[in-house]
Amino acid sequence: MTETIHHLKTIEQRLLWLSHWMIHNANHIRPKVDGIKIGGHQASSASMVSIMTALYFSALRPEDRVAVKPHASPIFHAMQYLMGNLSREKMENFRGYGGVQSYPSRTKDVDDVDFSTGSVGLGVAITSFASIIQDYIKAKSWGDDISLGRMVALVGDAELDEGNVYEALQEGWKNDLRNCWWIIDYNRQSLDGIVREGLFDRVEKIFDAFGWDVVRVKHGVLQRAAFREPGGEKLRQWIDACSNQDYSALTFMGGAVWRKRLMDDLGDQGDVTALLDRRSDDQLADLMENLGGNCTETMAETFASIDHDRPTCFLAYTVKGWGTPIAGHKDNHGGLMNSTQMSEWQKHMGVAEGAEWEPFATVEDVSALKAFLDQVPFFSKGARRYHDAAVDVPAIEAPKGTELSTQMAFGKILDDLSKGSSTLAERIVTTSPDVTGTTNLGPWVNRRKLFARTEQSDAFIENRIPSTAKWEFTPQGQHIELGIAEMNLFLLLGAAGLSHSLFGKRLIPIGTVYDPFVCRGLDALNYACYQDARFMIVGTPSGVTLSPEGGAHQSIGTPLIGMSQDGLAAFEPAFADELAVIMEWAFDYLQRDGEGDPDERTWLRDETGGSVYLRLTTNPIEQPGTRADDDFRRGAIDGAYWLRKPGPNCDVVLAYQGAVAPEVIRAAGLLSDSRRDVGVLAVTSADRLNAGWTAAQRARSRGNKTALSHIERLLGDLPSHCQMITVIDGHPATLSWLGGVCGHRTIPLGVEHFGQTGTIGDLYSHFGIDAASIIEKVNGLTTGRRATSASL
């Protein structure tokens, strides 16, 4: 054990140096192109170095997964560099183009990142949902061969200000969370100041209320040894009572000031004075900074003492900037050691000039340390990115019915899948933030049941009380029930959407949410997409089409979110047959992982796949006849098709997306007497149309003159005088850009302001997206054109 502690201490000092040198190089040595600070959080890294050393090189096993505190990324990368998993070139280019990222990234870093972090709080919470997904997989016959690991979050104490952390605690309690560790770097400093006194006493009560074990790690081995000396108990009491601000300030000022303060407060008591006198100023500083989280030996012992799978929160007291000249300073969060400080510190660390990048520069017995590193369990299997084969997607039939809403059609498609025995149906996991029934997941859940690690009976079923919801909880269940917290929805979808990589078992996650409340979980949605998690999110009901619900439930800007969110293909079908085609394609798209070469038919990078967003409504509309031709199917997937093909003399095209289809079709019919060549463009995905268009433009600018996108082909034959009216139950900017494709004058119609209650007809008329308003705009186009011609 003594030899192990010696190696851990050596590793700790190597990681401390390498991480800080990497930051220093980026800020003070590497040429500055932009003239701005690069940054890198030296102090936040230093406070974590002992914790991470003990965790990775002593406690973890390959099946464990870790979300690293964003500001501790330099320690993580230094660790990978020490292990030979990261090149010096990447280290030297920290925060540069092609170098290691500012914060750990699954998709942009080349080393073994388990969870991306950066938006504080989200990396903490996703570990609890990953643990739930791990249990979900383990409970299934096709997943019982996985090894259960601990899902670990390294947490900055200021991250506990994030509300989503507490939402996740509640959801974890409801789902019988286990195998989850949160390790809090309690350095009591944030970007703007010092953490309030007594805060964690209250936080600890919250953890306890939700069934977590809380382990306080306050004193290191030096302090505990000193406490056993005569006068040591008085010193311990003084340390425990010292305010956060005072402790930080005294740490920065050093041993002599520590001595004066302690003598002023505790001197003339014989045993305490003797305890202090036995130590030099440097030794006294080492003693006072030897908090539990800054002691590798203490952290290793603490981790090793946990012999259960209950969720555990470690409160590790640390000094921000520990071991460096800026330790404890109030401004050290964004501050860096200057060149003079670094030069002095380099001498203190014993690193020779020219050996700054050498992984083992200060190691006395390199072979012994390398032998130790070769035996570290966590790194024994190399990179821990797993794979699972894509599951076959059966044909998805369009639901039958003369009048259907897209939300109803979605429920029928899932219900049909639930009746079968396909591998796809087996791997689907659904979830919803307390809107399972109202988003049409009910039939799926009734057949496939809800997930729980232990059986839970339904009193309504047992007592034969009629109910449409048969909520049976079982380990075989395929629906995970969530409370009303959209952040939790997207974090769970993110964890489930990484299951093939984290656990080697592919899931097809589907989440439903009221469309306006996509915005409530937007940070977590972006976070899930940034990690390249694969899932389907169904936003329904949407728009002012949800007329009686009023403005609070009527979404406006979500189509623009769908267009702008990277990693997410957004669709808004109007008809059930469109939805069936899109879902069949989407189930395959979620599983793709190719090289990303553009599909020359659309100029989209469909080979790489991604997640899918469906914006659906509750308004039943008349369905078209059977449509199974390739142009329709391809158009529905690519983003648009001609519902009514324009003639050679077309002067007006009506383009729509989603629920307003009946209004546009009605307007086109009323216009047909005077305008035989009116075209009707059915847009299923403004997102894919726009992405293909911009991709084709980039390809042409790079020399490929033949690059042509789907929307350019659709609009390319329209006469130059043709004008367009675009219509959507959402923000008009969603489709307004269509006029720029081939230069046609365009009037975009849509919703720009909060809605109100009323009938669909009332609201469509109020916002000018009904048939009468469309016809009015068409007639206005003609009048305007005549007036312009006359003036010329």
Secondary structure as UniProt FT lines:
FT   HELIX           2..24
FT   HELIX           25..29
FT   HELIX           42..46
FT   TURN            47..48
FT   HELIX           49..54
FT   HELIX           55..59
FT   TURN            62..63
FT   STRAND          65..67
FT   HELIX           70..72
FT   HELIX           73..82
FT   TURN            83..84
FT   HELIX           88..92
FT   TURN            93..95
FT   TURN            97..98
FT   TURN            106..108
FT   TURN            120..121
FT   HELIX           122..138
FT   TURN            141..145
FT   STRAND          151..156
FT   HELIX           157..161
FT   HELIX           163..174
FT   TURN            175..176
FT   STRAND          180..186
FT   TURN            197..198
FT   HELIX           199..209
FT   TURN            210..211
FT   STRAND          213..217
FT   HELIX           221..227
FT   TURN            230..231
FT   HELIX           232..241
FT   HELIX           244..253
FT   HELIX           255..266
FT   HELIX           271..277
FT   HELIX           281..288
FT   HELIX           292..294
FT   HELIX           296..304
FT   STRAND          312..317
FT   TURN            320..323
FT   TURN            325..328
FT   TURN            330..334
FT   HELIX           339..349
FT   TURN            353..354
FT   TURN            356..357
FT   TURN            359..362
FT   HELIX           366..374
FT   HELIX           377..379
FT   TURN            380..381
FT   STRAND          403..404
FT   HELIX           406..419
FT   HELIX           423..427
FT   STRAND          428..433
FT   HELIX           437..439
FT   HELIX           442..448
FT   STRAND          450..451
FT   HELIX           459..462
FT   TURN            463..464
FT   STRAND          473..474
FT   TURN            475..476
FT   STRAND          479..482
FT   HELIX           486..496
FT   TURN            497..498
FT   HELIX           499..502
FT   STRAND          508..513
FT   HELIX           515..521
FT   HELIX           522..530
FT   TURN            531..532
FT   STRAND          536..539
FT   TURN            544..545
FT   HELIX           547..549
FT   HELIX           551..553
FT   HELIX           558..564
FT   TURN            566..567
FT   STRAND          568..571
FT   HELIX           576..589
FT   TURN            590..591
FT   TURN            600..603
FT   HELIX           606..608
FT   STRAND          611..615
FT   STRAND          621..622
FT   HELIX           630..638
FT   STRAND          640..644
FT   TURN            648..649
FT   STRAND          652..657
FT   HELIX           658..660
FT   HELIX           661..671
FT   TURN            672..674
FT   TURN            676..677
FT   STRAND          679..683
FT   HELIX           686..701
FT   TURN            702..703
FT   TURN            705..706
FT   HELIX           710..715
FT   TURN            716..717
FT   TURN            720..721
FT   STRAND          723..728
FT   HELIX           733..736
FT   TURN            737..738
FT   HELIX           739..742
FT   STRAND          746..749
FT   HELIX           760..767
FT   HELIX           771..791
//
